[in-house]
Structure formats: structure tokens, C-alpha cells
Amino acid sequence: MMARKEISAGGVVFREVEDRLEVQLIMDRYGKISLAKGKMEPGETVEETALREIEEETGIVGEIVAPVDIIKYKYINPVHGEVDKEVHYFLVEAKSGSLRPQVEEISSVSWYDPMEAWDKQEQGGYDNNDVIVRKALLQLDIHV
């Protein structure tokens, strides 16, 4: 039997405030540092999914700058069994909106200095997001 495939998309959101850069991180409902992301809906592109999920989860309207990478993993769904999960991440510039965590999904969302964001990811984030945060920072010319 074929494993089900599930596609999600999200992003590493950044903004420029005066002459400094800030990166958005969320704290998920499990108390882990993470990135806004969610499942693709029928008829959406992965880019549309990423921007919709970011806006729904964090209140920020963004614009995609570049793709970052795709994470693939398997998990067991209690109903469907094994699921092949694919998460597409993009580098997203915040354009408007204000931070407002979607409390059903996440517990908080904040802006951080890039190095502080990296420390938080390393200490309290998911291991498979390390590569995403590192690559996104690299695209912003920040080397960690």
C-alpha cells in the first residue's frame, strides 16, 4: 500500500526595522520554537499555502523572496497509517499586518535579532528546522 503524501508549506519571515534585520519565530503548542507552516489546501500552490499559513498563524502578510528548502519525513497518522510528509519553506519578507498568534495553533510569536533567533532555534527548536533557519539566514547574508 502506498503511503499517503501530505504537503505543507511555511516560511522564515524577516523584516527590516530601520537598519537592522529581525527574524520571526513562533512557539508551538508543545512549547517548541518553530516556524509558521501548515497544510496545503486543494487548488493552492505551495507559495500560496506558505503565505496563507503565515498570515493565519502570525497575523503577518508577507511576500516570498526565495525558496529555502524542503524537509521530508514520515510520521504515523492514527487513522491513515504512515504518511510521507513534505514541508516547503520559503524566505518571506513581512510587508504588513501585526503580530497576533493564532492561539488554537501556536502559543506565541515574536521578532528576534538574527543571532538570537539562531540561538533559540538551536536550543529550543526542532532539529530538522536547523537547516532551514541556517539556510534562510545565509540568504540574508547572516552566517551562523
N, C-alpha and C positions, 0 to 999 in steps of 0.2 A: 504493500500500500504506500502510495506517495505521501510524504509528509506535507502538511498544509504549509502554505507560504504566507507570511504576513509581512507587509511593508509599512514601516513607519518613517517619519522624517522630522527633523528638527534643526536647531541651529545654535551656533555660538554667536550670541548677539553682542555687538560692541557699539559704543558711541564715543564721540569726541566732545569733551567738555572743555571749553577754552582751548588750552594747548595740550591737554592730557587725554589719554585713552582710558576708557573704563569697559570692563567686560561683565556681562550678566551671568550670574549663576543662580540656580534655584535650589531649594532644599525640598526634596520629595517627601511624600507622606511617611516614608520609612526613616526619615532623618538623615538621608544621604545627600551629599552635594551632587547635583546633576545638571542636565541641560534640558531646556524645554523641547519636548518632542511628543508625537502621537501618531495614531494610525491613519493611514491613507483612506480617504473615503472614495466611493465609486465616482469615476469621472474626473478625479483630481490628478494633477501632476505631482511629483514628489516636491517640487518647488512650492506649489500652492499649499500642499499639506504642511510643509515646514512653516510657512508664514502664518497660516491659519492657527496652527497649534501654538506658535509663539504668542500670537495676539490673544488667543483664548486663555493660555496659562499665565501670561505675564502682563497683559494689557499693553504691550508694545507693538506698534505697527512698524514692520521692518522692510528692508529691501535686500534681496540677495546680491552679494558681492561676488562670491565664487563657491564652488563645491569644496568641501573639506575632505571627506572620506566616507566610506560605507563600512559599518560594523555588521558582521554576520555572526549569529549564534543560534543555538537550538534551545528550546525550553519545552516543558511538558505542560500542555493545557489539560485541565481535568476532564474536559468534555471531548476534545478532538485529538488528544494524544500529542505526539511530537509535532512541534511547529518549527519551521525554518524561518527565523526572524532576520530581517534585513533593515537596518536603520541608516537612512541617508542624512548626513549632516552638511549644513551649509554655513558659510560665514555670512552673517546678516548684520547690516547696519541699521541701527534704530533710527527711525525717521520721525515718529510722533507717538502720542499716547503717554501714559504714565504708569509706573509700576503698580500692578494690582494683582496679587496672587489669586489664582483660581483655587479657592480653599478646598474644593472637592478633590482636586488633583494634587496640589502641592501645598507645602506649609509656608514657604516664604520665597521671595525673590529679591535680589539686591544687586547693586553695581559695585564692582571691585576694581582696584588698581590691578593691572595685568599680573604682576608678580604675586600679589596677594591671592588673586584668583587661582593661579597655578598651585600655590601652597595649599589652598583649601581643597582643590581637586586631588592633589597628591595625598593629603591626609584623610579627607572625608568623602572622596568621590568613588565612583565605580572604576575598577582597573581598566576596563575596556574603553572608558572615556578618556584615559590619559592621552592616547594617541590623537584623539580628536582635538582636545584642548591644546595640546602641543602644536599640532599642525596649524590650527586656526591662529594661534599666537604668532607662529612663524610667518603666516600670510600677512600679519600685521607688523612684521619686522621685529617681533619680540622673541628673543632666544632664551629658552629655559633649559 
